[in-house]
C-alpha cells in the first residue's frame, strides 16, 4: 500500500509572498516598479487613477503588463477615483432622463 506521511513530514515549507499597494493615483513609474519588493501576488486596492479616464486606465494597464514578470498574479480592485467617470455618466443619465 501507499507510504504513510507523518504530520511532521507533511508540513509545507513553501510560502506565498503578497504585495499590497493602493492609492497610487497615476504615480506608478518604471522606477517605482523596479523598487517594489518581489512577490508572488500583487494586489492593488483602489485609486490607481485620479479621474477614472480611459487614458488613465490604459496607462495603468501598461504598468500591469510591465509587472507581469515580477508578479505572476496581479489583482486589481477599483476604488472611487477609478469609477468616478462611470458614476458621473450614470448620475447624469438618471438626472436628465
C-alpha positions as CSV (number, residue, x, y, z in Angstrom):
1,X,0.0,0.0,0.0
2,X,0.9,3.7,-0.1
3,X,3.5,5.3,2.1
4,X,2.2,7.0,5.2
5,X,3.1,10.6,5.8
6,X,3.5,11.8,9.3
7,X,2.3,15.3,10.3
8,X,5.9,16.5,10.6
9,X,6.9,15.5,7.1
10,X,3.6,16.8,5.7
11,X,4.3,20.3,6.8
12,X,4.8,22.5,3.8
13,X,7.8,24.8,3.6
14,X,6.5,26.8,0.6
15,X,5.4,30.4,1.2
16,X,3.3,32.8,-0.9
17,X,4.5,36.4,-0.9
18,X,1.8,39.1,-1.3
19,X,2.5,42.7,-2.0
20,X,-0.4,45.1,-1.3
21,X,-0.5,48.7,-2.7
22,X,-3.2,51.3,-3.1
23,X,-3.9,54.9,-3.8
24,X,-1.2,55.3,-6.4
25,X,-3.2,58.0,-8.3
26,X,-1.3,57.8,-11.6
27,X,2.1,57.9,-9.8
28,X,3.3,54.4,-10.8
29,X,6.5,54.8,-12.7
30,X,9.0,52.3,-14.2
31,X,11.4,53.4,-11.4
32,X,8.8,52.7,-8.8
33,X,8.1,49.2,-10.3
34,X,11.8,48.4,-10.1
35,X,11.9,49.5,-6.5
36,X,8.9,47.4,-5.3
37,X,9.8,44.2,-3.5
38,X,9.4,40.9,-5.2
39,X,6.2,38.9,-4.5
40,X,4.1,36.1,-6.0
41,X,0.9,38.2,-6.0
42,X,0.5,41.9,-6.4
43,X,-2.8,43.3,-5.1
44,X,-3.7,46.9,-5.9
45,X,-6.8,48.0,-3.9
46,X,-8.2,51.2,-5.4
47,X,-7.4,54.6,-6.7
48,X,-4.8,53.8,-9.4
49,X,-6.3,56.8,-11.3
50,X,-7.4,60.3,-10.4
51,X,-10.5,60.7,-12.6
52,X,-11.1,57.2,-14.0
53,X,-10.4,58.3,-17.6
54,X,-9.8,55.9,-20.4
55,X,-6.2,57.2,-20.7
56,X,-5.5,56.6,-17.0
57,X,-6.8,53.1,-17.3
58,X,-4.6,52.5,-20.4
59,X,-1.5,53.9,-18.7
60,X,-2.1,51.7,-15.6
61,X,-2.7,48.7,-17.8
62,X,0.8,49.3,-19.4
63,X,2.3,49.2,-15.9
64,X,0.4,46.0,-15.1
65,X,1.9,44.4,-18.2
66,X,5.3,45.6,-17.3
67,X,4.9,44.0,-13.9
68,X,4.0,40.6,-15.3
69,X,7.5,39.1,-15.0
70,X,7.9,40.4,-11.4
71,X,4.4,39.4,-10.2
72,X,2.9,36.3,-11.6
73,X,-0.6,37.2,-10.4
74,X,-1.9,40.7,-10.3
75,X,-5.3,41.5,-8.7
76,X,-6.8,45.0,-9.1
77,X,-9.9,46.2,-7.2
78,X,-11.1,49.6,-8.4
79,X,-11.7,52.5,-6.0
80,X,-13.9,55.5,-6.0
81,X,-11.4,57.6,-8.2
82,X,-11.3,54.7,-10.7
83,X,-15.1,54.6,-11.1
84,X,-15.6,58.4,-11.0
85,X,-16.2,58.8,-14.7
86,X,-18.6,55.9,-14.9
87,X,-20.6,57.1,-11.8
88,X,-20.8,60.6,-13.3
89,X,-22.2,59.3,-16.5
90,X,-24.8,57.1,-14.7
91,X,-25.9,60.0,-12.5
92,X,-26.1,62.4,-15.5
93,X,-28.2,59.8,-17.3
94,X,-30.5,59.3,-14.3
95,X,-30.9,63.1,-13.7
96,X,-31.6,64.1,-17.3
97,X,-33.7,61.1,-18.5
